[in-house]
Amino acid sequence: MNMNMKGRSFLTLKDYTPEEILYFLDLAAELRRRKKNRIHVSGCEGKNIALIFEKTSTRTRCSFEVAAHDLGMGTTYLDPSASQIGKKESIADTARVLGRMFDGIEYRGYGQEIVETLSKDSGVPVWNGLTNEYHPTQMLADMLTVRDNFGRLKGIKFAYLGDARYNTGNSLMIVCSKLGLHFACVAPKKYWPNEELRAVCEEYAKASGATLTFTEDVMEGTKDADVISTDVWVSMGEPDEVWNERIKDLLPYQVNMKVMKNAADNAIFLHCLPSFHDLNTGIGKTISEKFGLNEMEVTDEVFESEYSKVFDEAENRMHTIKAVMYATLSEEELQF
């Protein structure tokens, strides 16, 4: 099984058909099997990739670096202090320079227009590790984890609680509507994805058989859900001043055991991490001191429960990212 994706960028799942997204998942599962069985995968040896991180990350960086190493590629990591992108050098000029030196570029940072420019001007595949608007690599990991647990994607009810206006909420709505999952956005109305993207996803849903639900009612939105998902209430780059408003608005949408008991009997819990489920982080301690909360978007009881598949999900970031890089760079076809 193969689809020719060599040379393509991976910027948003809007650019990929349902069949192509499913191919990424199948390829990731095969690459995972080969890694666990210590089977070498050839096709990318000697290539080099640049990892641009204007926003830091544990899972994304480690996933790209380990996946690249497994495939025989070299990596160069550019952190916020090591790159002049958009500061002393334009994004377009940076793209043209890096495109002469590297076979592929990963970008994790701010506006979607940055990865779009990198892709247009570099001449090599560019992979979106996260922008303000989209988080496509996370979506592949989420869908692989869902399929691992249920054996299917079509017809699964996927409920997302919290702020759905940005990368995670937007991208979950896209991937669910494309692959036939029933997506429920459970949040105050002002935290729903914008109307333009919702309209686009409604068209995807018509083709796939998916449904999109937007509700402020937690019990209605999570009733019999197969998957309950959430994310931190304040994203990287946002000012600390927004914590007060977010906590007030979103505390009723915390994923707790009442929510999980309202879901399907075999429901799972997902979170892209990091999570503020206890006081073992600096931010967690600060929030506790200011607001008296010991846990935020998810309770520790749920996070540590049998419902939680967050560490399977985190591992799957590496396998799905490896699939994206292999599909867009490899000189060989992987037969499986």
SEMI-829568 format. One record per atom (N, C-alpha, C): z, y, x. Coordinates in steps of 0.2 Angstrom, whole numbers, plus 5000, padded with zeros to 4 digits. Atoms other than C-alpha are relative to their C-alpha. Example, Ala and Ser with C-alpha at 12.3 -4.5 7.8 and 13.67 -1.06 7.14 Angstrom:
500049945004503949785062500050065004499949944996503649955068500350054996
This chain:
500049945004500050005000500050065004500049944996499550175007499750054996500349945003499150345002499950055006500149964994498350465015500350074999499749935000499550615017500050035007500049974993499250645035499850075000500249935000499250825039500350054995499749965005500050885023500750035001499349975000501550995022500449974994499650025005503050955011500550064999499749945001503651115004500450004993499750015007504051074985499749944997500250065004503850924974499550024995500549975005502751034963499349985003500750014997501350994976499849935000500250075000501450804974500049974993500150045007500950684960500649965000499550055001502150564953499949945004500250064996501250424962500150015007499849984993501450514978500750005002499350004999503250544976500349935000499750075000503550354971499849975007500250034994502550314987500550025005499549984996503750414997500749955000499450045002505250314989499849935003500250074997504350144993500050005007500150004992503950195011500750015003499449994998505750255013500449935000499750075001506450085006499849955006500250044995505349995018500250025007499749974994505850105033500749985001499350025000507650075029500149935001500050074999507349885028499949995008500250024993506549885045500550035005499549984996507849995053500649965000499550045000509249885047499949935003500250064996508349735054499750015007500249984993507949825070499349985001500750014999506049815067499750065002500349944998505149945077499450024996500549985004503950055068499650055005500549964995502450135078499650044996500549955004501250275074500250075002499849934999502250435079500250015008499850004993502650395098499750065003500349954996502450545109499950074997500049945004502450675095500650045001499449965000503650825095500050044994499949955006504350925081500650055001499649954999505251085080500550004993499549995005506851105069500350074999499849945001507151275063500650014995499550005005508851305055500350075000499749945001509251475049500650004996499450025003510551395038500249935003499750064997511651265047500049944995500050065004511751085041500349945004499850074997512550915045499549954998500450055002511550795035499250015001500749984999509850885036499849995008500150004993509950905055500049935003499950064997510550735059499549954997500550045003509350655047499350015003500649994997507850735055500049985007500050024993508450705073500049925001500050085000508850515070499449974998500650035002507350485060499450015005500549984995506250575073500149955006499850044995507150475087499749924999500250075002506850305078499250005000500850005000504950355077499750015006500249984993504850395095499850075001500149934999504750585093500550045003499549954997505550725103500150054995499849945004506450865094500350065004499749944997506851045098500350034994499649965005508251125088500150075001499949934999508251305085500550034995499449985005509851375077499950084999500149935001510051555070500050045006500049964994510451625087499449995005500550024995509051535096499350024998500749995003507551585085500050084999500249935001506751755084499650014993500550005005505851715068500250054995499949945005505651865056500450065003499649954997506751965068499650045005500449974994505852005085499349984999500750035000504351905080499949984992500250025007503451885063500049934999500050075002503551725054499349975001500650024999501651715055499849995008500150014993501651735074500449955003499650064998503051615076499649934998500450065002502051485066499449995005500550014996500551515077500249975007499750034993501551485093500249934999499850075000502451335087499549954998500650055001500851255080499749985006500450024993500151255098500449955004499550044996501751165104500249944997499750065003502251045091499649974995500450045005501550915079500350014993499849995006502650965065500650055000499549955000503951095060500549994993499550005005505551085049500350064999499749945001506251235041500650004995499549995005507951265033500350075000499749934999508451435028499950044993500049965006508051565015499450004995500550005005506551615005499449955001500650045000505151495000499450025003500649974997503851615006500049995008500050014993504451575024499749935002500450064999503951395023499350004999500750005002502351435014499650035006500349974994501951555029499949955006500050054994502451425042499449954999500550055001501251305034499350025000500649975000499851415032499750025007500249984994499851485049500149965006499950044994500451345060499549955002500550064999499051215057500349935001499750075000500351075057500449994994499650015005501350995044500750035000499349965001502951095038500449974995499650035004504351015030500650044998499549965002505551105019500749965000499450035000507351055023500550044996499649965006508051185010499850075001500149935001507551355004500450024994499649985006508351464991499849974994500350035007507151394978500049935000500250075000506851214983500449965005499750044995507651064991499749934999500450065002506350924990500249945004499850064996507050815004500649974997499450035004508650794994499849964994500250045006507750744979499849935001500250074998506950594987500649965001499450044999508650544993500449984993499750015007509350564975499649944996500450055004507950464967500049935003499950074997508050324980500749974998499350025001509950314977500049984992500050025007509650304958499649944999500350065001508350174959500349945003499650054997509450074971500549974995499550025004510750074958499849974993500250025006509750044942499449965000500650044999508149964948499450034997500549975003507150094939500150085000499849935001506950284937499850024993500249985006505950304921500549984994499650015005507050324906500850025002499349994998508650364916500250074998499749945002509750504909500450035006499849974994510150624923500350074998499749935002511450764920500350035006499849964994511750904932500550054997499549955002513351014930500150055005499849944996513551184937499450055000500549944999512351324944499449965001500650044999510651254941499450055001500649945000509651424945499749995007500249994993509351384964499749935002500450064997508651244975500249934997499850075002509651094969499849994993500150015007509551124950499250014999500849995001507651184951499749935002500450064998507151034961500249934996499950065004508050904951499650004993500449995006507250974935499349985002500750024998505550954944499949935001500150084998505750774951500249964993499950045006506550714934499450004996500649995005505150784924499449975002500650034998503850714935500049935000499950075000504550544936500349964994499850035006505050514918500849994999499350005002506950544919500250054995499849955005507850634905500550045003499649954997508550784913500450054996499649965004510050874906500450055004499649954996510651044913500650024996499449995004512451064908500450065003499749944996513051244912500050064995500149945004513251414905499350035000500749995001511651484899499750045006500249964995511551614913499949965007500150044994511551474926499449954999500650045001510051384919499450025004500749984996508351374929499650054996500349945003507251524925499449974995500450025005506051514910499349975003500750024998504451504920500049935003500050064997504951354930500149944995499850045006505651274914499349984996500650015004503951294906499549955004500450044996503051214921500349934999499750075000504251064920499949974993500150035007504051044901499349975000500750035000502151014905500149935004499950064997502650884918500349944996499650045005503850804905499549974995500550035005502450784892499649945003500450054997501450684905500449945001499650054997502850574911500549964994499650035005503850544895500750025000499349974999505350644901500250044995499849955004506450754891500450055004499649954996507250914897500550034994499549975004508950974889500450055003499649944997509851134892500650014995499449995005511651144884500650035004499449974997513251234887500649954998499550055002514251084879500049945005499950064994514950964893499949934997500050065003515250824881499349984997500650015002513550834873499549995006500450004995512650854889500149945005499950064996513450704898500149944996499950065005513550584883499549955002500450064998512950414889499550015006500449994994512150484905500149955005500050054994511750364919500250035006499849964994511950494932500350064999499749945000513150634934500050035007500149964993512750764948500350074999499849934999513450924954499950035007500149974993513451044969500550055000499549954999514551174976499850064996500149945004514751334966499850065003500349944997514351454979499649975006500550024994512851424991500150045006500049974993512651465009499650075000500349945000512251645012500250054994499849955005513051714996500750035002499349974998514551834998500649974996499350035002516351774996500250034993499849965006516551904981499849964994500350045007515551784969500549954998499650055002516951654970500450014994499549995006518051734957499649994993500450015006516551744944499849934999500250075001515951564948500549964998499450055002517651484946500150014993499849985007517951574930499449974995500550025004516251524923499949925000500250074999516051344930500649955000499550055000517751274930500049954994500150055005517451204913499549955001500650044999515951114920500249955007499850044994516951024934499949934998500150085002516550834935500749975002499450044999518150744932500049944996500050075003518650574925499850014992500250005007518450634907499350014999500749995001516650684910499749935002500250064998516350514919500149954994499850055005517150414905499550024994500549985005515950514893499349975001500750034997514450444903499949934998500150075001513750274902500549965004499550054997514750124907499949995007500250024993513850094923499750075004500349934997513550284927500250005007499949994993513550344945500150085001499949934998514050514953499750015006500449984994512950604965500250075002499849934997513350764976499650005006500449994994512150824990500550015006499549984995513750875000499850065004499350015000514750955007500350014993499749995006515950944993500750035001499449985000517551034989500549974995499650045005518550894981500749995003499350014997520150914992500150075004499849944995521051035004499949995007500150014993520350965020499450045003500549954997519151105023500350075000499749935000519451285028499850044994500149975007518551345012500449984995499650035005519551225002500750035000499449974999521151295009500050074997500049935002520651475006500050014993500050005008520151444988500649984997499450025003521751354985500550065000499549944999522751504992499850064995500249945004521751634982500049984992500150025007521451534965500549954998499550055002522751394965499649944998500450065002521351264964500149955006500050054995521551104974499349965001500650045001519851034969499550054996500549965003518251124963499549974996500650025004516551064957500149924998499850075002517250884957500749985002499350024998518950804957500049955005499950064995519550694971500049944997500050075003519850554959499349984998500750025001517950554954499749995007500450004994517350584972500249935004499850064996518350434979500049944995500050055004518050324964499449955001500650055000516850174961499450034997500549975002515750294952499650035005500349954995515350394968499549965004500550024995513750354978499850055005500249954996513750504988499949995007500250014993513750425005499449955000500750035000512350305000499550055000500549945001511450464995499950045006500149974994511850545011499649965005500450054996511150395021499350014999500750015002509650395011499650075002500349944997509250575017499649985006500350024994508850495034499349964998500650045001507650365027499550034996500549975003506750475015499750065004500349954995506550615028499549965005500450044995505850475040499349994996500650025004504650425026499550065000500449945000504050605024499650025007500349984993503750635043499549945001500450054998502950465045499350004996500650005004501750485030499550065002500349944999501250665036499750005007500150004993501150625055499749945003500150064996500850445059499249995001500750024998499250385067499849934997500150065003499450215059500249994993499750015007499650145041500549945000499450055000501250055038499849954994500150055005500849895028500649974997499450035003502149835016499849984992
